[in-house]
Amino acid sequence: MIEPYESAWDGIPGAHPYPRGSRYHDAEIGVHVQPDGTEVRYTKRRLLPPLPAVADGTAPHTVNSGERPDHLGQRYFGDPGQWWQIADANPVLDPRELTDEPGRVIGIPLPGGAVGNGHG
């Protein structure tokens, strides 16, 4: 649960480069210094741990025709932008692979499940 004072930081421009719900919220920010001394900030690569053979912390979902990752984000997390949590819990490179095959069973992270880094 987000404490009221924590969510206030999200509303301050420049306080954090990514909102709390973003998959990059906890990603490390790097700084590249160009030859002229100009600093360029960038988000370092966000690596996921290998998925276990049996995905602990997930519930099965059978994909229906016409579903999209954002639909599932809305259904399971109340926010279509949280589709990335489902993508992180499944072995896909392109999030569209999650729903491109009706009948496919995918894992949906459970609340408090430790899939990926657990944050955005």
C-alpha positions in Angstrom: 0.0 0.0 0.0 1.3 3.5 -0.9 1.4 5.9 2.0 -0.1 9.3 1.3 3.2 11.1 1.7 4.8 8.8 -0.8 2.3 9.3 -3.5 2.7 13.1 -3.1 6.3 12.8 -4.5 4.8 11.4 -7.7 3.0 14.7 -8.3 6.1 16.8 -8.1 7.7 17.4 -11.5 11.3 16.2 -11.6 11.0 14.4 -8.2 11.3 11.0 -10.0 11.6 10.4 -13.7 9.0 7.7 -13.7 5.6 7.4 -11.9 5.2 4.9 -9.1 3.2 2.6 -11.4 5.8 2.5 -14.1 7.9 -0.6 -14.7 10.9 1.7 -14.7 10.2 3.4 -11.3 12.9 1.4 -9.5 15.3 1.3 -12.5 18.7 2.8 -11.9 19.3 6.2 -13.6 22.7 6.6 -15.2 24.6 9.7 -16.3 26.6 9.9 -19.4 29.0 12.9 -19.7 29.5 14.1 -23.2 32.9 15.4 -24.4 31.7 19.0 -23.9 30.8 18.2 -20.3 27.0 18.0 -20.8 25.4 15.4 -18.6 22.8 13.1 -20.3 20.6 11.1 -17.9 19.3 7.7 -19.0 17.5 4.7 -17.6 19.8 1.7 -17.2 18.7 -1.6 -18.5 16.0 -3.3 -16.5 16.8 -6.9 -16.2 14.4 -9.6 -15.0 15.4 -12.7 -13.1 14.9 -16.0 -15.0 11.4 -17.3 -14.7 11.0 -20.5 -12.7 9.7 -23.6 -14.5 6.5 -23.2 -12.5 5.7 -19.6 -12.0 5.2 -19.1 -8.3 3.1 -16.1 -7.4 0.9 -16.3 -10.5 -2.7 -17.4 -11.3 -3.6 -19.0 -14.6 -5.6 -17.0 -17.2 -6.9 -18.5 -20.4 -6.7 -15.9 -23.2 -10.0 -15.1 -25.0 -10.4 -13.9 -28.5 -10.0 -10.1 -28.8 -8.2 -9.7 -25.5 -5.2 -7.4 -25.4 -2.5 -6.9 -22.7 -4.0 -3.5 -21.7 -7.4 -5.2 -21.2 -5.8 -7.7 -18.8 -4.0 -4.9 -17.0 -7.3 -3.2 -16.4 -9.1 -6.4 -15.4 -6.5 -7.6 -12.9 -4.8 -4.4 -11.7 -7.4 -1.7 -12.4 -5.0 0.1 -14.7 -4.4 -0.7 -18.4 -0.9 0.6 -18.0 0.0 -2.3 -15.7 0.1 -4.8 -18.6 3.9 -5.0 -18.1 3.4 -6.9 -14.9 1.8 -9.7 -16.8 4.4 -9.5 -19.5 7.2 -9.8 -16.9 5.5 -12.9 -15.5 5.5 -14.7 -18.8 8.3 -15.7 -21.2 7.5 -13.2 -24.1 9.6 -10.7 -25.9 6.7 -8.8 -27.4 3.7 -8.2 -25.1 1.3 -8.8 -28.0 2.4 -12.5 -27.7 0.5 -12.7 -24.5 -2.9 -12.5 -26.2 -2.3 -13.3 -29.8 -3.4 -17.0 -29.4 -6.8 -17.5 -27.9 -6.8 -20.5 -25.6 -3.2 -19.9 -24.4 -2.8 -20.0 -20.7 -0.7 -17.2 -19.2 0.3 -16.4 -15.6 -1.2 -13.4 -13.9 0.9 -12.1 -11.0 -0.9 -12.4 -7.7 -1.0 -9.4 -5.2 2.3 -9.5 -3.3 3.7 -12.1 -5.7 7.5 -11.7 -6.3 7.5 -11.9 -10.1 10.1 -9.8 -11.8 11.3 -7.0 -9.5 7.9 -6.6 -7.9 7.8 -2.9 -8.8 7.4 -0.9 -11.9 
